Structures are given as structure tokens and as C-alpha cells.
């Protein structure tokens, strides 16, 4: 059995903008067994004592107030994410360092260590850069390069944005695992 967990997370700030510990603001997961999607989980996370940078709100396609009103508690999202973790899973994400750290930050409040599942990691950002001999590029650019298209799919709203991000990660990954 091949179990892939596609991950796209957002945090309270962009990588490199200061602070040592990110706070998740959106989780988006697709679980796939032997090439078949077996589930999707997408949720905003309610800020509990932290803010969200203005630029992140634009990227997230959701305001701080939307996260407060429509978000789930971090422990709810963490318990849901933990149910998707399986031994020997492959976690697939674009910019793995960020997504791995943010997924672990999501699991921290319920005392779950991602490493206990012994996951394999596949970073689509590194794969594209290595394959094409380019610098690391953003996910929309990687999607266009791998799929030989001019424009990435457009998204409207936070949920559509999350679904689009996950679709692009899956398509880039599949371009390297045919």
C-alpha cells in the first residue's frame, strides 16, 4: 500500500519574518491510498492568542476576523490531522521545511510528534529545482513548468484557494512519480 498525505498549510506569518514558532492558520490535507483519494480535510484555525500578518491574510484569502469566526480550535484540527497520519506514509508538500514545521506546530498542542510515524518526505519544490536546474520556485510556477501551461488555476475564497493548492501539489508530485 502506498499512502500519500498531501499537505498545504498556512501560518500566522511568512517564513523568515521573525519568531521561532509558527502558529497554523489553515490546514489542508488530501489522503491518497494507491493513487485513490480517500479523504480531504480543509479548515481555518481559530487564532488563540496570536495575530495573523496582513500579507498572510491576503495569501490565505481569509481575514483575521474570518479565522476567528469560522475557524476551528487548534486542538480540533490537530486531532483530525493526527487521524490522517499513518506509519510509513509519504508526506508531499511544496516547501517541505515550512510545511513540516507548520504541521508539527499543529500537532504540538496534542503532544504528537510527527516523527513517531516515520514518514518519508517528498518536496515538490526541490524536485522541480533539481530536475530543471533552476532555483526553487513557488508552487504556481512549478505547476506551470511541470504541466507545460502558461497560467496556474485561479482560486476564489480561502477554501477554493486551499483546494487549488492541494491540486497543484498533487499534479506536480504526479509529474515526478508516473
N, C-alpha and C positions, 0 to 999 in steps of 0.2 A: 504494500500500500504506500502510495506517495501522498503525503499530507502537506499542502502548502497553506500558509497563512499569509495573505497579502495585507499589508499594514500601511495606512496613511494616517498620521497623527498631526494635530496642531497643538501648539503650546502657547503659553502666555506671552512669549517673546521669541524673536528670531534667534537662531544660533549665533553666538558671538556678541550678543547685545548686553552682556553682563549677567552677573548672578551665577551661582554654581548649581542650582537645582531648578529645572523647569517644572511648570505645572501644566498638565494636559488641559486643553480646552475643547478638543474634539477627537473622537476615536472613530476610525472607520476600518472594518475588518471584513475580509472575504475568506471563508474557509473552502478549500477545494480538496477533494479526495480523488485520486486517479483521474484528474482532469475535469471532474464534475463539481460544480458549485454546490455545496451542502448547506451554506448559510451566509448571511450578511448581517452585520451589526454596525449601525451608524448612530452616533449620539453626540450631542453637545454636552459638555460637562459644566455643571454649575460652579462658578468661581466661589471658593470658600475661603475668603480672606486674602485673595490676590486679585490683581487687576489684569487687564489684557492690553498690550500696546496697541496704539491706534493703527499702525501698519499691519499688525497681525489681524485685527478686526476686518480690515479691507480684504486681506488674503483669505480669511476664514469665511467671508461672505455672511458674517453674523456680528452684530454689535454685542458689546458687553451686556446690555440690558436683555438682549435675546438669549444670551447664555444663562443669565440669572433666571429669567422667566421660564425658558424652555429646556434648560439643561437638567441632566440627572446628577444626583450626588456622585462624587468621585468613587465612593465605595461601591455604588450600584454598577457603574461602568467597569470597575476593577473586577468585581465578581463575575460579570458577564464575560469580560476578556479572558479571565482565568479558565472559564469553561471551554474556551476555544483552544487552549494550549494542550498539546499532546506530546508525548515522548517522541523524539526523533522527527519533529516537524521541521519544515524549512520555512523560515520567515523571509518573505520577499518584500523589499521596500526600496524606494529611491532615496538616497542619502541615508544609508543604514545607521551611521553613527547617531544621527539625530533621532531617527525613529526607534532605534533600540533603546536609547536613553529615555525617550519620552514614554515608550511602552513600559519600561521598568518603573518610571515615576508614577505611572497609572497603577501599577501593581503594588507599589510600596505601602500604601495605606492598609492593605490586607495581608501584609507580611509574606508576600510571594516573590520569590527570586526566579526570574526568567531562566537563569542558568540551570535550575533543577530539572528542566525539561530537555536539556541537552540539545538545543536547536542548532540547525545548520542555518547559516545566513547567506542570502543572495542579495547583493546590492546592485540594482539596475543602473545606478549612476556610474559605478566603477566599471561595470561590464561594457557600457556604451563607450566610455572614455578609452578603455583598453582596446576594444575592438576597432574603433575608428581612429585611434591615435590622436584624440582630441583632449582638451581639458574637460573636466567634469561639467556637465550641462544640466539645466533644470529639466524637470520631468516633461513639460510640454515639448521642449526641443528634442529630447531623447525620443519621445513618441513619434514625432515627425520624421526624425532620421531613420529610425528602425522600420517605420511603416511607409516610408517614402511618400509622405503627404506634406502639403505646404502649411496647413493650419491645424492646430490641435482642436479637439471638440470644445465648443463653448459651454459654459455652465451658468445657470441662474440659481441663486439662492445657495444656502450652506449645504443642504442635503444633496442637491444636484452636483455641487462642486465636489463633495466627498465621493459620490458615486463615480464621477468623471475621473477623479484622481486614481481611484482604485482600478477602474477600467484601463487607464493608461499604464499603470504599473503592471497589470496582468499582460497587456499586449506587448510591452517591452520585454518582460520576462519570457513570454512565449516565443518572441523573436530569437531568443538565445537557447531555448530548450524545445526544439522541434523533434 
